[in-house]
Amino acid sequence: MDPLDLVNHGVMAAIVEIHVPLIPAPGLEPGAYPFPWIERVEDFLIEIEDEGVVETYDEGEEFFGAYVFSLTGTDEEALVSAASRVARFEGVPAGAFAMITDSAAPSMGMGRRIDLPTS
């Protein structure tokens, strides 16, 4: 069964939120989009979703000064590993962290925090 189907049927699914500070990339041309790393991360997440590694839980969104990507579809260790890979991407601002939560959380940003990247 698809993990998102489990959510729709009231079964909790593990979710890892990747919180990346919304800090403009350095050295951009005037007028350039200040967060080009967002598209790179989204492309990566699509790739690993297509490979069956994880599933994106929802579309990314701004949340309290960060851009948040949410992953589900596998165990916590694999989700944190994917989040750690995101934090290592060139251009992704320092200070990223993961929130380990589940589909029953009342809102985004609630759960156990893990600094990224992990070792």
Phi and psi in degrees as a GROMACS rama.xvg file:
@    title "Ramachandran Plot"
@    xaxis  label "Phi"
@    yaxis  label "Psi"
@TYPE xy
-65.7134  134.661  ASP-2
-57.0219  -33.8495  PRO-3
-69.4089  -29.7644  LEU-4
-65.2918  -35.8296  ASP-5
-61.4333  -42.2803  LEU-6
-59.6544  -44.2317  VAL-7
-66.8252  -19.6153  ASN-8
-103.946  16.6519  HIS-9
82.4315  7.99023  GLY-10
-94.2577  131.132  VAL-11
-69.4361  137.185  MET-12
-118.186  141.168  ALA-13
-65.5926  138.455  ALA-14
-134.077  136.89  ILE-15
-117.201  120.86  VAL-16
-94.2487  131.189  GLU-17
-103.231  111.164  ILE-18
-99.3883  116.495  HIS-19
-117.049  124.646  VAL-20
-56.2008  136.384  PRO-21
-81.8172  77.442  LEU-22
-110.581  124.439  ILE-23
-58.5124  143.474  PRO-24
-65.1943  138.937  ALA-25
-73.5524  154.079  PRO-26
73.1876  21.6624  GLY-27
-81.732  152.343  LEU-28
-66.479  150.022  GLU-29
-56.7997  135.027  PRO-30
85.136  -5.14249  GLY-31
-74.1846  153.371  ALA-32
-60.3518  125.602  TYR-33
-75.0464  -10.9587  PRO-34
-126.549  59.3232  PHE-35
-63.4279  -20.6024  PRO-36
-65.3579  -24.4787  TRP-37
-61.2571  -46.3778  ILE-38
-64.3567  -39.6917  GLU-39
-62.4815  -42.3412  ARG-40
-65.3585  -44.7091  VAL-41
-59.939  -41.7446  GLU-42
-61.7655  -43.2947  ASP-43
-61.2303  -45.25  PHE-44
-64.4649  -35.722  LEU-45
-64.0845  -43.0832  ILE-46
-58.9118  -50.056  GLU-47
-74.4375  -23.1445  ILE-48
-70.258  -43.024  GLU-49
-61.8375  -31.4269  ASP-50
-79.0801  -7.87782  GLU-51
82.8576  14.7354  GLY-52
-74.9877  -49.0911  VAL-53
-143.205  175.337  VAL-54
-127.742  142.991  GLU-55
-76.3693  133.79  THR-56
-81.1178  -35.8486  TYR-57
-158.891  170.378  ASP-58
-71.8232  151.588  GLU-59
-64.5064  153.518  GLY-60
-156.762  159.119  GLU-61
-76.6694  140.485  GLU-62
-154.124  109.603  PHE-63
47.6462  55.3232  PHE-64
78.4427  10.8135  GLY-65
-131.626  160.902  ALA-66
-105.384  129.585  TYR-67
-115.716  126.726  VAL-68
-108.813  137.03  PHE-69
-119.674  131.742  SER-70
-119.965  149.828  LEU-71
-151.384  -168.804  THR-72
98.0162  -1.11347  GLY-73
-157.653  -169.112  THR-74
-77.7463  163.997  ASP-75
-56.6792  -42.3693  GLU-76
-59.6132  -44.9033  GLU-77
-67.7676  -36.7192  ALA-78
-66.6002  -43.7378  LEU-79
-66.2846  -36.8685  VAL-80
-61.0646  -44.4144  SER-81
-63.9493  -41.0843  ALA-82
-63.2979  -39.76  ALA-83
-64.4807  -39.3141  SER-84
-61.211  -41.1437  ARG-85
-59.8919  -45.3793  VAL-86
-63.8955  -22.8343  ALA-87
-86.1613  -9.11432  ARG-88
-60.289  140.197  PHE-89
-59.5927  132.189  GLU-90
93.6033  -17.3448  GLY-91
-74.2788  124.873  VAL-92
-60.8583  147.585  PRO-93
-64.5903  155.689  ALA-94
100.776  7.07655  GLY-95
-68.3882  149.257  ALA-96
-147.58  162.505  PHE-97
-112.34  146.51  ALA-98
-113.046  121.916  MET-99
-90.6542  117.637  ILE-100
-143.861  -163.767  THR-101
-149.165  173.937  ASP-102
-68.3622  -10.6787  SER-103
-90.3558  -4.54402  ALA-104
-61.121  138.202  ALA-105
-69.2721  -22.3761  PRO-106
-160.318  170.076  SER-107
-65.8041  153.201  MET-108
83.2604  11.5479  GLY-109
-112.27  134.008  MET-110
144.814  -160.34  GLY-111
-94.543  128.864  ARG-112
-92.2817  138.762  ARG-113
-132.943  124.599  ILE-114
-68.6884  144.345  ASP-115
-117.933  150.906  LEU-116
-76.7967  155.599  PRO-117
-82.0531  163.203  THR-118
